[in-house]
Amino acid sequence: MKTDGRTDRQRASVRRVVLELNRLSWQENEFAVRNVQVRGGYIIHVGVPDGTFRVGDRVQMEIDPERRRPIMNNHTGTHVLNFALLKVLGEADQKGSLVAPDRLRFDFSAKGALSTEQVKKVEEICNQVVAKNEVVYAANAALPNAKAIQGLRAVFDETYPDPVRVVSIGISVEQLLADPDGPGGNATSVEFCGGTHLKRSGHIEKMVVISEEAIAKGIRRIVAISGADAKKANEIADRLENETNHVVQRVTEALAKEQSGAQLLTKELLALKDELSREQVSQWRKDTMRNTLDAQKKKIEDLDRAAKAAQSNKVVEDCKKLLSEGPKTYLVEVFEAGSNPKALDAAIKQVKSTAPETAAIFFSVDQQEGKIMCMSHVPQTAIGKGLKANEWVNHVSGLMNAKGGGKEGAAQAVGSKTNALAECLKLADEFAKLKLSI
């Protein structure tokens, strides 16, 4: 893993170049280093000056430890992640990386997306390496000798210096060079790298893979966090898992009792999914929770579909019973259809097929949802006498606090004033009698 700014984008620790002695004064000046490059054998520091610098000034370089420490965490973590991917996929060539204080990013070749189980396994192996708390070794070696180490990870199209710096975890570079064909190189993380690292793998504390996605054909990207950020992510995931388990329990209890109240939990499920999408937590845990919530939502939807189908069947049977009592010029009735428009529509269709010359306006109230709805059908003969479906519905929609519409032959409306049902029935009946001159 190189740090020349091409493949391994290790962000430079912001350092201060402090002027020890300005020729014109004793005032201390600072130069905040933002980037470091090697050009023509010179080390070039790029940054922002605060004060005056002149050729010949003596300076003192200071590292920003608060920024450097998490970069070391994530850089060693990147090596650990590279090793874990190789173990899980068998083949995963590095295509780029970024090491920043708040995260690490690793691009690699892959035939397809990693499954949730594979992402979980990668994270587990990373944390197993961390838990071993092994020494992180670094040493320069002759390039041909270093390349001979079996299992050594390097970027395919990179040009490495000779000698090259080798970084390994748990097995010293000297041991690996002494037995390049041995199993050591495949048993641990070994890479070419000139970057800053921790002394031991355990200093990473914890690693969490927060995303895995495609960035180009045949190339995937993993983003991970470590240390305190990873611990915080796990605490958030623990809380979300507890909330998910609680919702699952409530849905299970509601479904067991076939309570329509289970539908109200759908909003809670969706809110929890939204929060889950926003939070920075382990991807495999996020996927697992999301799948659990989706499964519960499907159970509720299945129950709702079954309930609505049963509701529609009951409404149709009640309508058949009403029509069997004899022919009627018009009908103003209430059905227990809740807020299910398909159930009322089924009743209207029953009228049209069984009593095609009968005008009808049907109402239903859903107190739980706070809705009142009506649906009307008027045959051509009744329209000719002056009764029109849209006018019939509009005549009561104001009482319902409803919005609706339609044509002369069919209209509907849905409102929120559920306590207006009795008055709506009375007004609808009077309107029909007036228009039909009954």
Secondary structure, 3 states (H helix, E strand, C coil): CCCCCCCEEECCCCEEEEEEECCCCCCCCEEEEEEEEEECCEEEEEEEEECCCCCCCEEEEEECHHHHHHHHHHHHHHHHHHHHHHHHHCCCCEEEEEECCCCEEEEEECCCCCCHHHHHHHHHHHHHHHHHCCEEEEEEECHHHHHCCCCCECCCCCCCCCCEEEEEECCCHHHHHHCCCCCHHHHCCEEECCCCCCCEHHHHCCEEEEEEEEEECCEEEEEEEEHHHHHHHHHHHHHHHHHHHHHHHHHHHHHHCCCHHHHHHHHHHHHHHHHHHHCCCCHHHHHHHHHHHHHHHHHHHHHHHHHHHHHHHHHHHHHHHHHCCCCCCEEEEECCCCCCHHHHHHHHHHHHHHCCCCEEEEEEEECCCCEEEEEEECCHHHHHCCCCHHHHHHHHHHHHCEEEEECCCEEEEEECCHHHHHHHHHHHHHHHHHHHCC
